[in-house]
């Protein structure tokens, strides 16, 4: 996640603005390091690397937040929204110092699939997708995967294709493929939405769902844990800003009204309101210091998943036959598994491995 901070820096043109931001970053990281050694970590289990990495990410998000203040319902345009949001998806960061040899590959999806809700309230949301599909030019989905050249060469010599190596194609007929869709936490990639859509369409469920810090309630009817804002890097989940994630997804640029509020409670937008009977097993991880912890606690209760607290680098495994699983990670923020500097990120990834092995039994 530190790369995100460097990516935002690299997106700035050289000049006074970039110089000022660099000076601000250096000062903030220096102050955070000093506090770490004189007063201790911000939260007891934070490593120095995690604390500094999180500081970088917070500053990157801060540069975007300042731009967002200028956009309202009256002057909203797609172009303005993209100008603010694009840096989250398109940034450049130098990873040459991390060792290994890297090269870029691109795979285009030849047979893209699209799930469209049968509920008429989603007609407007899917109209563009349907039109593109009719023209046989659906939106392109790209996944960036970093794999050492030595691994690719070894596997291809053994007869495996790149698609198989990268889990885009199964190695064998019955091999389960674990796919993580990340739609900024709220788009149609939200992990809680897919099993409901598949159930609604009477389609086969996946073997299992892994949900990393999901946003399961866009309605805003339950309070977020605002006191965690001083730790987390994502903004409050409120709907005040026209660029709030919920509004961008459901009704971009529109004012909040009763129709939108009702729409936000639809299970395909807020899985908390869905019926997960006959759906795939769900394994959910959440950080105790993230803003969405209340939402995740509520969703866990909704699907009958008991809370287990995890701290440190090791994952204890699963001592239960419960279908759905929920883990709260001590001191962790949103999508903490992306911070390799955090001890708990190692436990989280090991937990995913344990979950996949559990599905294979």
Secondary structure, DSSP 4 states (H G I P E B T S, - for coil): -HHHHHHHHHHSPTTHHHHHHHHHHHHHHHHHHHHHHHH--SSTT--HHHHHHHHHHHHHHHHHHHHHTT--TTT--HHHHHHHHGGGTS-----GGG-S---------TT------SSGGGHHHHHHHHHHHHTT-PPP--------HHHHHHHHHTT--HHHHTTSS-SSTT--------STTTSTT-HHHHHHHHHHTTPPPPSEEEEES-----S--S---GGGGGT-SSPP--S-STT-HHHHHHHTTPPP-HHHHHHTTSTTT-GGGS--TTPPEEEEEEETTSTTHHHHHHHHHHTTPPEEEE-SS---------SSEEEEETT--TTGGG-TTSHHHHHHHHHHHHHHHHHH-
